[in-house]
Amino acid sequence: MPRTSWSLAFRLTAWYTVASLLLLLASTAILYYALVTNLERDSALFLADKVNVVTTLLRERPDDWDGLKEEIQLESAARRYDQFYIRLLDPHGKTLLETQRMSLVLPPDSFQGLSKGATQIKSTQASLYQATEVTASVGAQHIYWKIQIAVSLAQQRQVLARYREWVWAILSASFVSCPLVGYQIARRGIRPVRYVAETAKRIGSSTLNERIQSEGYPIELADLALTFNAMLDRLKESFDRLTRFSADLAHELRTPVNNIRGEIEVALSRPRTTHEYREVLASNLEETVRLSELIGSLLFLARTESPGTHIKREAVSVRELLETVRDYYEGPADQAGVALAVSAPSGLHALLDRSLMQRALGNLVSNALVHTPSGGRVDLSASQSKAGLEISVCDSGCGIPEESLPLLFDRFYRVDQARSQQSGGFGLGLSIVRGIMLLHGGHVQIASELGKGTRVTLLSA
């Protein structure tokens, strides 16, 4: 069976309730412990004070029997709360003086438990008393009397009982109110999340311009909204690029397909000679080769733009790489009357995919030869900078208009449509170059001036 998935509001409410109750329970427990400790300390201080008063009287005024009676009998009888008892015993255990009714409540033998380390004793009515028993000297003589003192804990027990009643009442009320308050807080807290979800539900292929307003949100949700908006920007950009690519692809495929279809229809309109059929087949073959090259270029572009594509890097002599490209295009350059030159340090090496870089440089040199008039030159150069390896292809051709520079790396884009079609180009060469450099972790820069030439720089990390 699938696990039950609790809502975020329920989880937040549950965690808030549990945390609040635990915090409240811990707070009340600590306060209760502090109250008990303070009450016990007050009783201990009271006993110590009484012991000090009585021992002082016995030591300094042993004959002041009236003072002892006032301290032991009269003061205790005058106290309404925190009743205490004091008893004097001679060395033989005979009671010399005690608070009225003390023998009925706390007989002398009830203090025997104090010798075992206890600080509380029970009266004959099972009431608790904080008690102590000390030995004090009488005057200057070597006579010692015992002093037994006990203070009632009934008032303290009543205070603690009332405190516990209030604690249970507060905990009971909290057990009911915390979930209600927590649920309201959770609902208000996740309201922006619901808004994000509702916005996401409205987004489709035709509504990619929807965005989440992150103003006024908490930092975490604002970051989520900004991340979501950035994702939508990337999706819209990809979708727009795919739409343009589909339209461009349909346009590029339509021309050769229409050419093939038209030639076949014309050939089949009436009987033809063998020579005429051969001309039609040769023309169709040329168009199919063009289609094959176009499809191959598109597949290569798709591979370069795939996130999972890996390249085979190896240590490559950059000068040898440039010379290989120069040698390959030296024949077409001689026919076009364009000089090809290489300038690179002989000891410059880099980790590159040799075949991919040859293809990228070949595309650039091919473009440069097409757009450089006779008598011009194309220079291939390389250098090492702080940013990484820089390879440049510079020509002295006709240049590129400034408004076309941002569009050069778009698929199927041609600066001169008529001239590009005559030369057989698809407008994919620079897109392939950019894809190859992205695979190498680099990028492409281009600078051009009309009538003076163009420089394309490949930068590899």
N, C-alpha and C positions, 0 to 999 in steps of 0.2 A: 504494500500500500504506500502511496506517496506521502511524504511527510507534510504535516499541516504547516503552512506558511503564515505566521502571524503578521498582522499589519504593523507598519512602522509606528503608528500612533499607539497601538496596544503595547508594543515593546517599550516605547518611551514612557508610557504611563506606568507600566509594571516596574521599570527600573527606577523611575522617580518615586513611586510608592515605596518600594523596598528600601531605597536609599534614605528617604525621609524618615520612614519608621525606624530603621536601624540607627540613624543619627539621633532621632528623638529618644529612642530607648537608651542609647549610650549616654546621652546628655543627662537624662533623668537618673540613670544608675550612678553616674559620677556625682551628680548633685546630692543624691541620697547618701552615697558613701561619705561625701564631705560633711553633710549634716550630722550623720551618726558620729563621725570623728570629732567634730566640733563639740557636740553635746557631751561626748565622753571626756573630752579634754576639759570642758568647763566643770564637769563633776570632779575630775581629778584635781583641778586647780582649787576648787572649793574645799576639797578634803585637805589638800596640802596647806591651805590658808588656816583652816581650823586647827590642824595639828600644830602649826607654828604658834598660833595664839595660846593654845592650852599648854604646850611645852614651855613657852616663855613664862606663863604665869606660874607653873610649877617650879621652874628654875629660879626665878627672880622674886616671886612673892608666894612662897609655899604656905604661908599662914593666912593668905587672903582667901578664906573659904567663901566669903560672900561673892567675891569676883568670880570664883570658879562656878558657883551656883548660877550666877547671872549668865555666864557664858554657856553653861551646859544645860540648864533647865529653862531659864526664862526666855532666852533668845530663840531656842528651838520651838518652844510652845507658841511664840509670837509669829512664827512663819506659817503662812497659809499654804504656799506651794513649796515644792522641793523640801519636804520635811526631812530633817536629819536628826540623828541620835548620836550622843556621846556618852561613853562610860569610862570610869576610872576604876582600875583593879589594883589591889596591893600585891606585893610579891607572892602572897599565898593564894591569889585568885579570888579574894573576897571583894565584893563590889563596895566601893567607897562612895561613889557619887555617879548618878546616871540621869539621863533625860527621862521624864515621866513616861511610864508605860513601855519603856524600852525592853524590860525583861519579858513582857508579854509578846512583843513583836520580834525582838532579836535577842534571845538569850545568849549568855557568854559563849556557849559552845558552838553557836552558829558561825563564829568567826574562825573556826578551826580550818575551814577550807582555804583561807588565805595563805596558810603555810605551804600549800601545794601550788602556789603561783596564781591562784584565781584572784580576780579583782571585783567580782560580783558575788553576792550571796543572796539566799532566799529567806524571807521572813516566815513566820509560822503560818501566815495567810498566803504563802507562795508568791509574795510580791518581791520584785527584784530591787536590790540595793547595791550602790557602789560603795565599797567599804575598804577600810585599811586598819591596821593594828600596829602601833609603835610602842617603844619603851622609852620613857622619859625619866630623867633624874629629878629628884625632889630636893630643892635647895642645894646647900653645900655638902649635905650628908651623902653617903654612898647608899642611898635608897632609890630604888627604881620602881615606878608604877607603869602599868600598861594603860594605854589609851586606845579605846575602840571607838571608831567613828564610822558612821554609815549615812549615806544620803539616798533618799528615795528616787527611783527612776521612773515612777509612775507618770510624772509630767512629761518626761522625755518620750515614753512609750506612746502617750496620747498624741504628742506632736508628730512622731513618726507615723502613727496610724493615720492621722489626718493627711499627712503628706502622701502616703501610699494611696489613699482614696483619690486625692487630686491627680496623682500620676496615672492611675487606672482610668480615671475619667478623661484625662487629656489623651491618653493612648487610644481609648475607644473612639473618641471624637476624631482623632487623626486617622484611624483606620478607615473611617468612612469618608472623611474630607480629602485625604491625600489622593486617592484615586480620582475623585472628581476634579480636584485642582490640577492634578497631573494630566488628565485627559484634555482639559481645556488648554493647558500650556502646550501639550503635544500637538493639538490641532492647529493652534496658532503658529507653532514652530515649523510644521511641515506644510503650511499653506503655500510657501514659495515652491516647494517640491511638487505639489499638485499643479501649480501653474506651469512649471517646466514640463510635467507630463502632458498636460493639456496642449501646450504649444507643440510638443513632439508629435502628438496625435494628428495635429492639423497639417503637419509637414508632409508633402508629397513631391512628386517630380515637377508639379506645376506651382508649388508654393515654397520653393527653396529659399525664397527671400524673407521668410518669417524669421524673426530674431527674438531672443528673450531679453527683456529689459532688466539689467542687473542692478540698477540704482536702488538704494535703500535696502538691499539684502544684506544679511550677515556675510562676513568675509568668506566663509566656507561655501555658501550658496552662490555668492557673487563669482567666486572662482569657478564653480561648476557651470554657471550660466555663461561665463566668458569662454570656458573650454567648449561648451556645447555650441556656442556661436562660431567659434573658430572651426569646429568640425563641420558646421553647416557651410561656412565659407569654402572649405576645401571640397565639400561635396558639390556645391554649386559650381565651383571652378571646374571640377572634373566632369560634371554633367554638361556644362557649357562646352568644354573642350571636346567631349565625346559627341555632342550634337554637331559641332562644327566639323569634326572629323568625319562623321557619318555623311554630312552634306557634301564635304569636299570629296570624300571617297566615291560617293554616288556620281558626282560630276566627273571625276577622273575616269571612272570605269565606263561611264556612259559613252564617252567619245570613241574609244577603241571598239567597244561592243557595237555601237551604231555603225562604225566604219565596216566592221566585219559583216554585219547583217546587210548593210546596203550593197556591198560588193557581191555578196552571195545572191541577193535578190536580183541584182542586175545580171549576174552571170546566168541565173536560171530563167530569166525572162524570155530568152530565145536560145536556140542551139548555138554553141560557140565552137571555135576551133580549139585544137589541143594547145596551141600557143596561148590563146586567150585564157583558157582555164589555168594554165601554168602561171600566168601573170596574176590571176585572182588568188591562187593558192599562195604565191610568193608574198603578195600584199597581206593576206590573212596571217601568214606565218610571222611577218614583221610585227603585226598588231598583237599577236599572241605572245611574242617575245617581250614586247613592251608591257603587256599585262603581267607576264611572269616576273619581270623585273620589279614592277610596281608592288606585286604581292610579296615578293621577297623582301623588298625594302620595308614594307609595313610589318611583316613578321619580325624583322630584325629590330625595328623600333619598339614593337611590343615587348621583345625580350629585354631591351635595354631599360625600359621603364618598369619592368617587373621587380618588386622589392626583393624577391628571392633569387635573383640572378647573381651568380658568382663569376668572377673573371679569374683567369690563370695568370697571375703576375710572375714575372721573372726579371732577373737583372738584365737590362737592355742598355747597350751603348747608344746613346741618343744620336750621336753623330752618324753612326752606321745606319740607324733607323732613317734619318733624314736623307742620307745618300741613297738608300734603297728606294725611297719614294722618288727622289730626283731621277735616278736611273730609269725607273719605270715610265715616267712621264717625259723623258728626254726626247723621245721620238715625236710625240704630239707637240711638244714645245718648239722643236726645230721647224716643224711644218707651219706652226703659227707665227714663227719668227720672234719667239719670246725666249729670253735667256733665263735659265734656272740656276740658282746659286745656293750653296749651303754654307752656313756659318755657325759652328758649334765647337766647344772645347772637346778635344779627343778623349779626355779622361772623364767626361760627364756620363754617369750611369744613373739609372732609375729603375724602380720596380714597376713594370708596365705589362699590359697584355699586348704583345707585339702585333698580332694580327688586327686587333681592334684599333690600335693607334695607327697602323698603316692605313686602315680604311678611313679613319677620321682625317688624316693628313692627305690621303688621296682625294677625298671629297673637296677639301679646301683648295688643293692645287688644281684640280679639274675645274672648279668654279673660277679660280684666278686666271687660268688659261683662256677660258671662254670670254671673260670680260676684260682681257688685256689686249690692246691692239698690237700689231706687229711693230717690232722695235722696242717693246717694253721689256720688263723683267719681273720675275717672281723670286723672292728671297725666302729661304727657309732658315730660321735661326733658332737657337736654344740657349738657355742660361739657367743658372741656379740662383734663386733669391731666397730671402727669409720666408716668404710665403710658400715656397716649393719650386717645382720645376715649371719653367715657362718656355713654351714652344710657339713661335710666331710664323705665320705665313703672310708675307707682305707683297702686294702687287702694285704696279704703277698703272692700273687700268682706269676705267671710266668713273669709278666711285659709286657710292650708293646714296640716294637722297636721305636726308636726316630723318624725315618722317617715316621712312621704311625700316630704319634700324631696329626699333623695338619689335617688329613683326618678322624679322628674318628667320627666327628659329621656329616659327609656327609651321605646321605641316601644310604642304601644298602652296605655301606662299611664294610668289614670284614677283620680283621687282618689275621686270619687263615680261609680261605674259607672252607676247608674240615671239620674242627672241628666245625665251626659255623653251617654248614648245618646239621651235625650230631646231634647237640644240638637243632635244630629246629629254630634257630634265623634267622631274616630277615635282620639284619644290620640296624634296625630302632630305636633301644632302645635309643642310645645316642642322636639321632636327636630329639626324643620325649622329652628327658630330657632338651635339649637346648631350644626347643619351649616352654616348661612349664616355664622355668626360664625367658625367654623373656617376657612372659605374666605377670610375677611378677616384671618386671622392673629390672631383674638381669642378671647374666650370669654364665657360667660354666668354671672352670679351671681344668686342668688335668695335673698330673705329674706322671711319671712312670720310672722305672729302671728295666731292664731285670734281672730276677732272684730274685728280691727283693720285687716287688709288685707295686701297682698303688694306687694313691690317687686322688679322684675326689671331688672337692669342689664346692658347690652351694652357690652363693652369691646373696642375696636378699636385695634390698634397703629398 
